[in-house]
Amino acid sequence: MAAVGAGGSTAAAGPGVVSVGALEPGTASAAHRRLKYISLAVLVVQNASLILSIRYARTLPGDRFFATTAVVMAEVLKGVTCLLLLFAQKRGNLKHLVLFLHEAVLVQYVDTLKLAVPSLIYTLQNNLQYVAISNLPAATFQVTYQLKILTTALFSVLMLNRSLSRLQWASLLLLFTGVAIVQAQQAGGGGPRPLDQNPGAGLAAVVASCLSSGFAGVYFEKILKGSSGSVWLRNLQLGLFGTALGLVGLWWAEGTAVAHRGFFFGYTPAVWGVVLNQAFGGLLVAVVVKYADNILKGFATSLSIVLSTVASIRLFGFHVDPLFALGAGLVIGAVYLYSLPRGTAKAIASTSASASGPCMYQQPPGQPPPPQLSAHHGDLITEPFLPKLLTKVKGS
């Protein structure tokens, strides 16, 4: 499920996050800088910790938990959290909340049903992430998963008629090249791996996850344009569909085993940590991302890759060779270039023949920036470093 931030705008590109408006004019510069650094820390830690925690929980000795149950639990917790937030918005008036939900969910059922498609894709994506991380080193997954930037950009061009600058296209090519090098290193060995790992299955899962993330994010933006639902309402609707579809997937994939061993079979504190990270991580980032700009999010992605790599060396015995370092470096550079604002891109263009500005959405000079949207995965997460999706949503 995509986490949608509080404020005036929403979007999703995977189990992601939607940022909310910028700081009000006149905010003290020192406080602004402090909030930006806090935002950077939260973005880096959340982005890296989810991947590392899933990897850690899936490689612990002993009984392995059912990934489908973890996906369902994360959706339930997200939905309950959004319900409580809506309850607080109604000043604790249960009658007003019930009437509001009846009108928004049941009476306006067409709008509700529109969210079934992205919710289905996000649920599938969350399950695919468990498959990918179970079969790939955390650092390799983190680098490869940045392909979601490429898929989101391509679907934006195809479905929303967006245009990309030459520097953006160059950065996407650089991104693809870096991921290809990392995967070539993985296929060529990349150090010892557990016998139960299947790099081919991991690669297929992460590619499918990136494709679903890109399509769902752009589709979600397309259907939410002009919507009148609040951001927490949209998260609640996604949670309802996500829980139902997650239960269907659980029954289809592991129903017999779950019925025999129990829903919470194999759950440990580490597993609960993964569930809580998935459930609340996106909502937390939605709150702090409003203080971050595109460059900061690009830095956060780059730092999270470095953090995941360093942690993988210490926790999982991951081996970094020159080929992996080259590929990861290309990906980090591509993410940074893609996230540069238009003004910086113009400066680069003046000294480089291959740049015209990587900002997908160009802002007229002297105009305030529009509310910005960003995505994180999932689921959810994850995902707040994808191309900006501008979707204006009125508060309810």
C-alpha positions, 0 to 999 in steps of 0.5 A: 500500500502506498503511504500518502502524506498529510497535506494538500497533495497526494501520489504514489509510486509503489509502497511509497510516500506522498510528501506534503507542501513546502515550509511556509515563507518566513520560516527561520533559516536555522530551523529550516536547515535543522529540519532538512537534516532531520528529514535526511536522517529519517529518509536514509534510515527508513529506506535502508533499515527496511531492506536490511531488516527484511534481509536479516529476518529472512536469513535467521536460523530456525522457522521462517515466517510466512511473508504473506502474513507479514504483508497483511499485518502491515496493511492492517496496521496502516489502515488502523492508523489512518482510521485513528487519524481520521477519528482525530480529525473528526474531534473524536466524534464517532457518529461524524466519522461513521457518516463520513466513511459511509459517504466517502467509501460506500456512497462514492463507491466508484472513487473507492473502486478506482483504488483497487488496481493500485492496491492490488499492484502494491500488495503484489509488489510487497510480496515480490520484495520479500522474494527478491530480498530473500534471494539477493544480498541487501546491497544488490537489491538496494542498487537494483531496486532503483530501476523503479525510477526508470520504470516510473519515468517511462510510464509517465511518458507513456501514460501522462505524456510527460517529457524528459530532458536530455540529461534525464534520459542520460541519467536513466541510461546511466542508471540502467548501466549501473544496475546491469553491471551490478547484476553481472557481478552478481551472476559472475559470483560476487562471493559465497552465497547461501545454498537456498538463494536463487539470484535469478528468481531474486532478479526477476522479482525485483524487476517485476516489483520495479515495473509494478511500482512504476505503473501503479504510481503513475496510474494512481496519480492519473485516477486521483487528479481532481479527487476530493478525498483526504490523504488519510482517507485514500490511505485507509481505502488502500489499506482496506483493499490491501488487506483483502487482497493480501488475504486472498494472496495468502490463501492462494500461496500459503493457505494450507501451511498457514492453516496448519502452522498458524498465522503468526508462525515464525514471528520473532521480534525481528519479524515484528520490527519488519512489519512495524517498519513497513506499516509506519515507515511510509507514514513517518516519511510522509510527515518529514518529507515535506521538509526535504527537496529533490536534491536531499532525497537524491542524497538520501537514496545515495546514502541509503545505498552506501549504508546498506552496503556497509551494513551488509558487509558487517552483518551478512559478510557481503563482498564488495569487488571493483565491479560492484563498486563501479555499478553502485557508483553509476547508480548513485550518480544517476539518482543524484543527477535525476534529482537535480532541480532545473536551475542546477541542471542549467548550470550543468548544461552550460559546461556539458553538451549533454544536459538541458535540466533533469527536472521533469516538471519545470517551474516558471522563474519567480513562481513558488514551487507547487506542492511536491509528491514523491514515492517510497515502498513499500510499502509500500514502501518503500520508495520517496525518491521517484520522479515527482508526481504532481497531483492536487487533492482537496482536503475533506 
